[in-house]
Amino acid sequence: MLAAAASPTVASGAASAHARIRVLIADDSAVVRGLVSRWIGEAGFTVVGTAPNGKVAVEMMSRHDPDVVLLDIDMPELDGTQALPKIQAISPTAQVVMMSTLTTRNADISLKCLALGAVDYIAKPESNRGVTTSDAFRNELIERIRAFGSARARRRGLTPASPAAAPVAAAASAAPAGATRLSGPVALRAKPRAVTLPKVLLIGSSTGGPRAVGEVLEKIGAAALRRVPTLIVQHMPPVFTAVFAEHLGARTGLPAAEGKADERLQPGRIYVAPGGRHMGLVAGPGREPTLRLDDGPPVNFCRPAVDVLFHDAAAIFGAATVSVILTGMGSDGTNGVRSLGDAGGMVLAQDEATSTVWGMPGSVAKAGLAHAVLPLGEIGAALRTQICGGAA
């Protein structure tokens, strides 16, 4: 039997729901379902159903056609990983966000779900009390629903209703903006004159990034990647970044791990900024560049932040850098690529059509800081050409 509505914010999926972003919540905790339902309603979205397991969630899909599905990993009868392909089969365009507590096992499962078609993940506090008291979890949840739901609603040809401000307006107003759209043509930077082969590859990404980064590295190819160290800032919590690095290593066949303080850069290695810490670079006279880690305040509401790494790389490597900003919310990376471009480095950005959220790359593109704005499928080849100096 289908689960009963958890709160007055739950609607049948008809009536006025078509004008708002529609959300389905699947979680075995009644506390989580009720609390998240209330948050979603207060933010101006519509909860079309709540499910205590994946089986009920799948049954609800055809009836309610939600824009966003919040899918817990650990549930009875049918867990999140088993429910995901069934949900996608019913509604290929539904935006599925995985929810899990912060463990190595769940991080690994979440990243595998992203590879299978989930658009993102959210790290859930370990206890119901933690869920109840975590403003960060609430803000992150609402931010993702707004971004993914708006994108899906546009594909349905609807204009989503503007959600009302949530009670946590002070924190929410400080959060990075979601998806952005072009109002006119993109102005590109003039391509820098190649003075030297790149000495480092830099990648910045956020929402939708794990899948995009993997595809880009795979298309660059191991042969080209062995020529330079690859430094990646992906907005992720602790634990997830270590597992993400392992996935990249398995996909490329190259050594990949979280960066360590004072670690010397080596060509052919992939360094991922650890979750919760900024990763930058340091060098001195006659000294090889090494990684630095710090626990400084968030930059652009992010830690790790793309800007921190890119600013350091511009100062140390100058024109011998090649970089790309991939899909993600907000504008982190814009100031960093400005420094890279001013120093003569190459900057690419992912286009809107292939981005999960065109926040970070859109900010770079609209500021006129990218030398090229490319579909995801073309970025790897373009970077390979830069790394290899035009050689195939």
C-alpha positions as CSV (number, residue, x, y, z in Angstrom):
1,M,0.0,0.0,0.0
2,L,1.3,3.5,-0.8
3,A,2.5,5.6,2.0
4,A,0.2,8.2,3.3
5,A,1.0,11.9,3.0
6,A,3.6,12.9,5.6
7,S,2.5,16.5,5.9
8,P,0.2,19.2,4.5
9,T,2.9,20.0,2.0
10,V,2.3,16.7,0.2
11,A,0.1,17.1,-2.9
12,S,-1.4,14.6,-5.3
13,G,0.7,15.7,-8.3
14,A,-2.3,17.3,-10.0
15,A,-4.0,20.7,-9.4
16,S,-1.5,23.5,-8.8
17,A,1.6,21.2,-8.6
18,H,2.3,21.7,-12.3
19,A,3.3,25.2,-11.6
20,R,5.9,24.2,-9.0
21,I,8.9,22.0,-8.7
22,R,7.6,18.5,-7.7
23,V,9.6,16.4,-5.3
24,L,9.3,12.7,-4.2
25,I,11.1,11.7,-1.0
26,A,12.2,8.1,-0.4
27,D,13.7,7.4,3.0
28,D,13.1,4.7,5.6
29,S,13.1,7.2,8.4
30,A,9.7,8.7,9.2
31,V,11.5,11.6,10.9
32,V,13.6,12.4,7.8
33,R,10.6,12.2,5.5
34,G,8.5,14.5,7.7
35,L,11.2,17.0,8.3
36,V,12.4,17.2,4.7
37,S,8.8,17.5,3.6
38,R,8.3,20.5,5.8
39,W,11.5,22.1,4.6
40,I,10.5,21.6,1.0
41,G,7.1,23.1,1.5
42,E,8.5,26.1,3.3
43,A,10.9,26.7,0.4
44,G,7.9,26.9,-2.0
45,F,8.2,23.5,-3.7
46,T,5.6,20.7,-3.7
47,V,6.1,17.3,-2.2
48,V,4.1,14.9,-4.4
49,G,4.8,11.8,-2.2
50,T,6.9,10.2,0.5
51,A,8.0,6.6,0.4
52,P,9.5,4.4,3.2
53,N,11.4,2.3,0.7
54,G,12.4,2.0,-3.0
55,K,9.5,-0.2,-3.9
56,V,6.9,2.4,-2.9
57,A,9.0,5.1,-4.6
58,V,8.9,3.2,-7.9
59,E,5.2,2.7,-7.6
60,M,4.7,6.4,-7.1
61,M,6.7,7.5,-10.1
62,S,4.1,7.0,-12.8
63,R,1.3,8.6,-10.8
64,H,3.1,11.7,-9.7
65,D,5.9,12.3,-12.3
66,P,8.2,14.2,-9.9
67,D,10.9,16.6,-11.1
68,V,13.3,15.6,-8.3
69,V,13.6,12.3,-6.4
70,L,15.5,12.3,-3.1
71,L,16.6,8.7,-2.9
72,D,18.1,7.2,0.3
73,I,20.6,4.5,-0.3
74,D,19.8,2.2,2.7
75,M,16.1,1.2,2.7
76,P,14.3,-2.1,3.2
77,E,12.6,-4.2,0.5
78,L,14.2,-2.2,-2.3
79,D,17.2,0.0,-1.6
80,G,18.3,3.1,-3.4
81,T,20.7,1.4,-5.8
82,Q,18.0,-1.1,-6.8
83,A,15.3,1.5,-7.2
84,L,17.4,3.9,-9.3
85,P,17.3,2.0,-12.6
86,K,13.6,1.3,-12.1
87,I,12.9,5.0,-11.5
88,Q,14.9,6.0,-14.6
89,A,13.1,3.4,-16.7
90,I,9.8,5.0,-15.8
91,S,10.9,8.6,-16.0
92,P,14.3,9.1,-17.7
93,T,14.3,12.9,-17.2
94,A,13.5,12.8,-13.4
95,Q,16.4,14.3,-11.5
96,V,17.5,11.7,-8.9
97,V,19.6,12.8,-6.0
98,M,21.1,10.1,-3.8
99,M,21.2,10.6,0.0
100,S,23.5,8.8,2.3
101,T,25.4,9.1,5.6
102,L,29.1,10.0,5.4
103,T,30.8,6.6,5.2
104,T,33.3,5.1,2.8
105,R,30.8,2.5,1.7
106,N,28.1,5.0,1.0
107,A,30.5,7.3,-0.8
108,D,31.5,4.5,-3.1
109,I,27.9,3.6,-3.7
110,S,26.9,7.2,-4.3
111,L,29.6,7.7,-6.9
112,K,28.6,4.4,-8.7
113,C,25.0,5.7,-8.7
114,L,26.2,8.9,-10.4
115,A,27.8,6.8,-13.1
116,L,24.5,5.1,-13.6
117,G,22.5,8.3,-14.0
118,A,21.8,10.0,-10.7
119,V,22.5,13.7,-11.0
120,D,24.0,14.3,-7.6
121,Y,24.3,13.1,-4.0
122,I,23.9,14.7,-0.5
123,A,25.7,13.6,2.6
124,K,23.2,13.1,5.3
125,P,23.9,13.6,9.0
126,E,24.4,10.3,10.8
127,S,21.5,10.7,13.2
128,N,17.9,12.0,13.1
129,R,19.0,14.6,15.6
130,G,21.8,15.6,13.3
131,V,19.4,16.0,10.4
132,T,17.1,18.1,12.6
133,T,19.8,20.5,13.7
134,S,21.9,20.8,10.5
135,D,21.3,24.0,8.6
136,A,24.0,23.1,6.2
137,F,22.1,19.9,5.2
138,R,18.9,21.8,4.8
139,N,20.4,24.5,2.7
140,E,22.2,22.1,0.5
141,L,19.1,20.0,0.0
142,I,17.0,23.1,-1.0
143,E,19.7,24.4,-3.3
144,R,19.8,21.2,-5.2
145,I,16.1,20.9,-5.5
146,R,15.9,24.4,-6.9
147,A,18.6,23.8,-9.5
148,F,17.6,20.4,-10.7
149,G,13.9,21.0,-10.5
150,S,14.1,24.2,-12.5
151,A,16.2,22.5,-15.2
152,R,13.7,19.6,-15.4
153,A,10.7,22.0,-15.4
154,R,12.1,23.9,-18.3
155,R,12.4,20.7,-20.3
156,R,8.7,20.2,-19.6
157,G,8.1,23.6,-21.1
158,L,7.0,25.2,-17.8
159,T,8.2,28.1,-15.8
160,P,8.7,27.1,-12.2
161,A,7.0,29.2,-9.6
162,S,9.4,31.3,-7.6
163,P,9.8,29.6,-4.3
164,A,9.1,31.5,-1.1
165,A,12.0,32.3,1.1
166,A,12.7,29.7,3.7
167,P,13.1,30.5,7.4
168,V,16.8,30.1,7.0
169,A,16.9,33.1,4.6
170,A,20.1,34.5,5.9
171,A,22.0,31.3,5.2
172,A,20.1,30.6,2.0
173,S,20.7,34.0,0.5
174,A,24.4,33.6,1.0
175,A,24.4,30.3,-0.9
176,P,25.8,30.2,-4.4
177,A,23.3,30.7,-7.2
178,G,22.0,27.8,-9.2
179,A,21.7,27.3,-12.9
180,T,22.2,30.3,-15.1
181,R,21.3,31.0,-18.7
182,L,22.8,33.1,-21.4
183,S,21.1,36.3,-22.4
184,G,23.4,36.8,-25.4
185,P,26.5,35.5,-27.1
186,V,29.6,34.5,-25.2
187,A,32.6,36.7,-25.5
188,L,35.8,34.6,-25.6
189,R,39.3,35.5,-24.6
190,A,41.8,35.6,-27.4
191,K,43.8,32.4,-27.3
192,P,47.2,32.8,-25.6
193,R,50.3,32.4,-27.8
194,A,51.8,29.1,-27.0
195,V,55.2,29.8,-25.4
196,T,55.8,26.4,-23.7
197,L,54.1,23.1,-23.2
198,P,51.8,23.0,-20.2
199,K,53.4,21.8,-17.0
200,V,50.1,21.3,-15.1
201,L,46.5,20.4,-15.8
202,L,43.9,22.0,-13.5
203,I,40.2,21.0,-13.2
204,G,37.5,22.7,-11.2
205,S,34.0,21.2,-10.8
206,S,31.1,20.8,-8.5
207,T,27.5,19.6,-9.0
208,G,27.5,16.9,-11.7
209,G,31.3,17.0,-11.6
210,P,32.3,13.4,-10.7
211,R,30.8,12.0,-13.9
212,A,32.1,14.9,-16.0
213,V,35.6,14.8,-14.6
214,G,35.8,11.0,-15.2
215,E,34.7,11.4,-18.8
216,V,37.2,14.3,-19.5
217,L,40.2,12.4,-18.1
218,E,39.2,9.2,-20.0
219,K,39.0,11.2,-23.3
220,I,42.3,12.9,-22.6
221,G,43.9,9.5,-22.4
222,A,46.6,8.1,-20.1
223,A,49.4,8.8,-22.6
224,A,48.7,12.6,-22.5
225,L,48.0,12.6,-18.8
226,R,51.4,11.0,-18.1
227,R,53.0,14.2,-19.3
228,V,51.7,16.5,-16.6
229,P,50.4,16.4,-13.0
230,T,46.6,16.7,-12.8
231,L,45.2,18.8,-10.0
232,I,41.4,18.6,-9.3
233,V,39.1,20.6,-7.0
234,Q,35.7,18.9,-6.8
235,H,33.3,20.3,-4.3
236,M,32.8,17.2,-2.0
237,P,32.7,16.4,1.7
238,P,35.5,14.4,3.4
239,V,35.5,10.7,2.8
240,F,33.9,11.3,-0.7
241,T,37.0,12.9,-2.1
242,A,39.2,9.9,-1.2
243,V,36.8,7.5,-2.8
244,F,36.4,9.8,-5.8
245,A,40.2,9.7,-6.3
246,E,40.1,5.9,-6.2
247,H,37.4,5.9,-8.9
248,L,39.5,8.2,-11.1
249,G,42.5,6.0,-10.7
250,A,40.6,2.9,-11.7
251,R,39.1,4.7,-14.7
252,T,42.4,6.1,-16.0
253,G,44.9,3.5,-14.9
254,L,47.0,6.2,-13.3
255,P,47.9,6.8,-9.6
256,A,45.2,9.0,-8.1
257,A,44.7,10.1,-4.4
258,E,43.9,13.0,-2.2
259,G,46.7,15.6,-2.2
260,K,49.0,15.7,0.8
261,A,50.7,18.6,2.4
262,D,54.3,19.2,1.0
263,E,53.8,16.5,-1.7
264,R,55.9,17.2,-4.7
265,L,54.0,17.2,-8.1
266,Q,54.8,14.4,-10.4
267,P,53.7,14.0,-14.0
268,G,51.2,11.2,-14.5
269,R,49.7,11.5,-11.1
270,I,46.2,12.8,-10.2
271,Y,45.8,14.9,-7.1
272,V,42.3,15.5,-5.7
273,A,41.7,18.3,-3.1
274,P,40.6,16.7,0.2
275,G,37.1,17.4,1.3
276,G,36.9,20.2,3.9
277,R,40.4,21.5,3.1
278,H,41.8,24.0,0.6
279,M,44.5,22.7,-1.7
280,G,47.0,25.1,-3.2
281,L,50.6,25.2,-4.3
282,V,53.8,26.7,-2.9
283,A,57.3,27.1,-4.4
284,G,60.4,29.1,-3.7
285,P,63.7,29.9,-5.4
286,G,65.2,26.7,-6.7
287,R,62.4,24.7,-5.1
288,E,60.0,22.3,-6.9
289,P,56.3,23.2,-6.5
290,T,54.6,21.3,-3.8
291,L,51.1,21.0,-2.5
292,R,49.8,23.0,0.5
293,L,46.7,22.3,2.5
294,D,45.0,24.6,4.8
295,D,41.8,24.9,6.9
296,G,41.2,28.5,6.2
297,P,37.7,30.0,5.8
298,P,35.5,29.0,2.8
299,V,36.1,30.8,-0.4
300,N,33.0,31.4,-2.5
301,F,31.2,29.4,0.3
302,C,33.4,26.4,-0.6
303,R,36.2,24.5,1.0
304,P,38.1,23.2,-1.0
305,A,37.7,26.1,-3.4
306,V,38.8,26.2,-7.0
307,D,40.0,29.8,-6.8
308,V,42.6,28.9,-4.1
309,L,44.3,26.4,-6.3
310,F,44.0,28.4,-9.6
311,H,45.4,31.6,-8.0
312,D,48.5,29.7,-6.8
313,A,48.9,27.9,-10.1
314,A,48.8,31.2,-12.0
315,A,51.6,32.6,-9.7
316,I,53.8,29.6,-10.0
317,F,53.2,28.1,-13.5
318,G,52.0,31.2,-15.3
319,A,51.5,30.5,-19.0
320,A,52.5,26.8,-18.5
321,T,48.9,25.9,-17.3
322,V,45.9,24.4,-19.0
323,S,42.6,24.4,-17.2
324,V,38.9,23.7,-17.4
325,I,35.9,24.6,-15.4
326,L,33.2,22.0,-15.5
327,T,29.6,21.8,-14.4
328,G,28.7,23.1,-10.9
329,M,26.6,25.6,-8.9
330,G,27.9,29.0,-8.0
331,S,30.8,31.0,-9.4
332,D,33.9,29.4,-7.7
333,G,36.7,29.4,-10.2
334,T,35.9,32.7,-11.9
335,N,38.5,34.8,-10.1
336,G,41.0,32.0,-10.4
337,V,40.7,31.6,-14.2
338,R,41.0,35.4,-14.5
339,S,44.4,35.1,-12.9
340,L,45.4,32.1,-15.1
341,G,44.3,33.9,-18.2
342,D,46.1,37.1,-17.3
343,A,49.3,34.9,-16.8
344,G,48.9,33.5,-20.3
345,G,47.4,30.1,-19.4
346,M,44.7,28.3,-21.3
347,V,41.1,28.3,-19.9
348,L,38.3,26.1,-21.2
349,A,34.7,26.0,-19.9
350,Q,31.9,23.4,-20.3
351,D,28.9,24.6,-22.3
352,E,25.4,25.0,-20.9
353,A,23.7,22.2,-22.9
354,T,25.9,19.5,-21.4
355,S,26.3,20.9,-17.9
356,T,24.2,19.5,-15.0
357,V,24.2,23.0,-13.6
358,W,25.7,25.9,-15.7
359,G,26.8,28.0,-12.7
360,M,30.6,27.8,-12.5
361,P,31.3,27.4,-16.2
362,G,28.6,29.9,-17.0
363,S,30.1,32.5,-14.7
364,V,33.5,32.1,-16.5
365,A,31.9,32.1,-19.9
366,K,29.8,35.2,-19.3
367,A,32.7,37.1,-17.8
368,G,34.6,36.6,-21.1
369,L,37.4,34.6,-19.4
370,A,37.2,31.3,-21.4
371,H,39.3,30.8,-24.5
372,A,36.7,28.2,-25.6
373,V,33.3,27.0,-24.3
374,L,32.8,23.4,-25.4
375,P,30.4,20.5,-25.0
376,L,31.6,17.9,-22.4
377,G,32.3,15.4,-25.1
378,E,34.8,17.7,-26.8
379,I,36.8,18.9,-23.8
380,G,39.0,15.9,-23.4
381,A,40.3,16.0,-26.9
382,A,40.9,19.8,-26.7
383,L,42.9,19.4,-23.5
384,R,44.9,16.5,-25.0
385,T,45.8,18.8,-27.9
386,Q,47.0,21.5,-25.5
387,I,49.0,19.1,-23.3
388,C,50.7,17.5,-26.3
389,G,51.4,20.8,-28.1
390,G,49.1,20.1,-31.0
391,A,50.2,16.5,-31.5
392,A,47.4,13.9,-31.8
